[in-house]
Amino acid sequence: MERIKKLLSNPRFDRVKTFELQKKHLMLEKERIEAMLSTLERTLKTLKGEDSMSQREKFKGFDFSYNPYEEEAKQLWGDETVEKSNDFITSKSDRERKDMERILDDLFRGLAEIRIKDPDSDLAQEAIDRMYRVFNDSFEHYYSFESFAALDSRCVMDDRFKANTDKYGEGLAEFLSKAMQEYADRESEG
């Protein structure tokens, strides 16, 4: 709660944009769940012999190609940036993509090892600087310090991001949020 209070009181934290993104995400999730429930209801009726469904209808609402993060990324950084990043990733060979995954995996494993340190410490800030550079190098996208700092709030306020980050070590998301905010503050002052 203390971290959320600090985020909300930070003048660089755009509450409106963050809450609009969260609302949009929840509305999309609601639509997806409603479509799945409708499909399941028809499936039950079909199993009972009360209805029939085509193969296509059986999977309505179960769109496995949909990427909810992409829409949010477009809202945060714009269509052009996301398309450029997607083009960059799809231009890579399987081996190059696996190398990128390995680099990111190694990065987060290393960050997890220092998550109990003070986020303001030189060690933590050097690690966050490495993270900032890896993000910019790996995705051929220039994160401004402001957009990088915006990621810190997602670390703790978005359960999906938190779970994905904390799989490397419990408490990593909270550590990253604090350390990334400190990094952005230092860089914008310097």
C-alpha positions as CSV (number, residue, x, y, z in Angstrom):
1,M,0.0,0.0,0.0
2,E,2.9,2.3,0.8
3,R,4.4,1.8,-2.6
4,I,1.1,2.4,-4.4
5,K,0.6,5.6,-2.3
6,K,4.1,6.8,-3.4
7,L,3.3,6.0,-7.1
8,L,0.0,7.9,-6.9
9,S,1.7,10.9,-5.4
10,N,4.5,11.0,-7.9
11,P,3.9,13.9,-10.4
12,R,5.2,11.8,-13.3
13,F,2.7,9.1,-12.7
14,D,-0.1,9.5,-15.1
15,R,-3.2,8.3,-13.2
16,V,-5.6,9.0,-15.9
17,K,-3.7,7.0,-18.5
18,T,-3.0,4.1,-16.1
19,F,-6.6,3.9,-15.0
20,E,-7.8,4.1,-18.6
21,L,-5.5,1.3,-19.6
22,Q,-6.6,-0.8,-16.6
23,K,-10.3,-0.2,-17.5
24,K,-9.7,-1.1,-21.1
25,H,-7.9,-4.2,-20.2
26,L,-10.7,-5.3,-17.8
27,M,-13.4,-4.5,-20.5
28,L,-11.5,-6.7,-23.0
29,E,-11.1,-9.4,-20.5
30,K,-14.8,-9.2,-19.6
31,E,-15.8,-9.5,-23.3
32,R,-13.5,-12.5,-23.7
33,I,-14.9,-14.2,-20.6
34,E,-18.5,-13.6,-21.7
35,A,-17.8,-15.1,-25.1
36,M,-16.2,-18.1,-23.5
37,L,-19.1,-18.6,-21.1
38,S,-21.5,-18.4,-24.0
39,T,-19.5,-21.0,-25.9
40,L,-19.4,-23.3,-22.8
41,E,-23.2,-22.9,-22.3
42,R,-23.8,-24.0,-26.0
43,T,-21.3,-26.8,-25.6
44,L,-23.2,-28.1,-22.6
45,K,-26.4,-28.0,-24.6
46,T,-24.7,-29.7,-27.5
47,L,-23.5,-32.5,-25.2
48,K,-27.0,-32.9,-23.9
49,G,-28.4,-33.1,-27.5
50,E,-30.3,-29.8,-27.2
51,D,-28.1,-27.9,-29.7
52,S,-25.4,-28.5,-32.3
53,M,-22.2,-26.6,-33.0
54,S,-19.7,-26.4,-35.8
55,Q,-16.0,-26.9,-35.0
56,R,-15.5,-23.1,-35.4
57,E,-18.3,-22.4,-33.0
58,K,-16.8,-24.7,-30.4
59,F,-13.8,-22.4,-30.1
60,K,-15.5,-19.0,-30.2
61,G,-14.1,-16.8,-27.6
62,F,-11.0,-18.9,-27.2
63,D,-8.8,-16.7,-29.5
64,F,-5.3,-18.1,-28.8
65,S,-3.7,-15.5,-31.2
66,Y,-4.9,-12.5,-29.2
67,N,-2.2,-10.7,-27.3
68,P,-3.8,-8.4,-24.6
69,Y,-0.4,-6.8,-23.9
70,E,-0.1,-5.5,-27.4
71,E,-3.1,-3.2,-27.2
72,E,-1.8,-1.9,-23.9
73,A,1.6,-1.3,-25.3
74,K,0.0,0.7,-28.2
75,Q,-1.8,2.8,-25.6
76,L,1.5,3.4,-23.7
77,W,3.9,3.9,-26.6
78,G,1.9,4.3,-29.7
79,D,1.1,2.1,-32.7
80,E,4.2,3.0,-34.6
81,T,6.5,2.0,-31.8
82,V,4.7,-1.3,-31.2
83,E,4.7,-2.1,-34.9
84,K,8.4,-1.3,-35.2
85,S,9.1,-3.5,-32.2
86,N,7.0,-6.4,-33.7
87,D,8.7,-6.0,-37.0
88,F,12.1,-6.1,-35.3
89,I,11.2,-9.3,-33.4
90,T,9.7,-11.1,-36.4
91,S,12.7,-10.2,-38.5
92,K,14.9,-12.3,-36.2
93,S,15.6,-15.9,-36.8
94,D,14.5,-18.5,-34.3
95,R,18.1,-18.6,-32.9
96,E,18.2,-14.9,-32.5
97,R,14.8,-14.9,-30.7
98,K,16.0,-17.6,-28.4
99,D,19.2,-15.6,-27.7
100,M,17.0,-12.6,-26.8
101,E,14.9,-14.8,-24.5
102,R,18.1,-16.1,-22.9
103,I,19.4,-12.6,-22.4
104,L,16.2,-11.5,-20.7
105,D,16.0,-14.6,-18.6
106,D,19.6,-14.1,-17.4
107,L,18.8,-10.5,-16.7
108,F,15.8,-11.3,-14.5
109,R,17.6,-14.1,-12.8
110,G,20.4,-11.7,-11.9
111,L,17.9,-9.1,-10.7
112,A,16.2,-11.7,-8.5
113,E,19.5,-12.5,-6.8
114,I,19.8,-8.9,-5.6
115,R,16.1,-8.3,-4.8
116,I,16.7,-8.2,-1.1
117,K,19.2,-5.3,-1.5
118,D,18.3,-1.6,-1.1
119,P,16.7,-0.5,-4.4
120,D,18.6,2.8,-4.0
121,S,22.0,1.1,-3.6
122,D,24.7,1.4,-6.2
123,L,24.5,-2.3,-6.9
124,A,20.8,-2.1,-7.6
125,Q,21.1,1.0,-9.7
126,E,23.8,-0.6,-11.8
127,A,21.6,-3.6,-12.4
128,I,18.7,-1.4,-13.4
129,D,20.9,0.5,-15.7
130,R,21.8,-2.8,-17.3
131,M,18.1,-3.6,-17.5
132,Y,17.4,-0.3,-19.2
133,R,20.1,-0.9,-21.8
134,V,19.1,-4.5,-22.4
135,F,15.5,-3.4,-23.0
136,N,16.6,-0.7,-25.5
137,D,19.1,-3.0,-27.2
138,S,16.9,-6.1,-27.3
139,F,13.8,-4.5,-28.7
140,E,15.3,-1.7,-30.9
141,H,13.0,0.6,-29.0
142,Y,14.2,3.6,-27.2
143,Y,12.6,3.8,-23.8
144,S,12.7,7.3,-22.5
145,F,13.4,7.5,-18.7
146,E,9.7,8.5,-18.4
147,S,8.4,5.4,-20.3
148,F,10.8,3.2,-18.4
149,A,9.5,4.6,-15.1
150,A,6.0,3.9,-16.3
151,L,6.9,0.2,-16.4
152,D,7.7,0.3,-12.7
153,S,4.1,1.0,-11.7
154,R,3.0,-2.0,-13.8
155,C,5.3,-4.2,-11.9
156,V,3.2,-3.9,-8.8
157,M,-0.2,-2.7,-9.9
158,D,-0.8,-5.2,-12.7
159,D,-1.1,-8.8,-11.3
160,R,-0.1,-10.3,-14.7
161,F,3.2,-8.4,-14.7
162,K,3.8,-9.0,-11.0
163,A,3.2,-12.8,-11.4
164,N,5.4,-13.0,-14.5
165,T,8.2,-11.1,-12.7
166,D,7.9,-12.8,-9.3
167,K,8.4,-16.2,-10.9
168,Y,12.1,-15.4,-10.8
169,G,11.8,-14.7,-7.0
170,E,9.1,-13.5,-4.7
171,G,9.3,-9.8,-4.1
172,L,11.2,-9.1,-7.4
173,A,8.4,-7.0,-8.8
174,E,8.3,-4.8,-5.7
175,F,12.1,-4.4,-5.8
176,L,12.1,-3.5,-9.5
177,S,9.3,-1.0,-9.1
178,K,11.3,0.9,-6.4
179,A,14.6,0.5,-8.2
180,M,13.3,1.6,-11.6
181,Q,11.6,4.6,-10.1
182,E,14.9,5.6,-8.3
183,Y,16.8,5.1,-11.6
184,A,14.4,7.3,-13.6
185,D,14.5,9.9,-10.9
186,R,18.3,10.0,-10.9
187,E,18.5,10.1,-14.6
188,S,15.9,12.8,-15.1
189,E,17.8,14.9,-12.4
190,G,21.2,14.3,-14.0
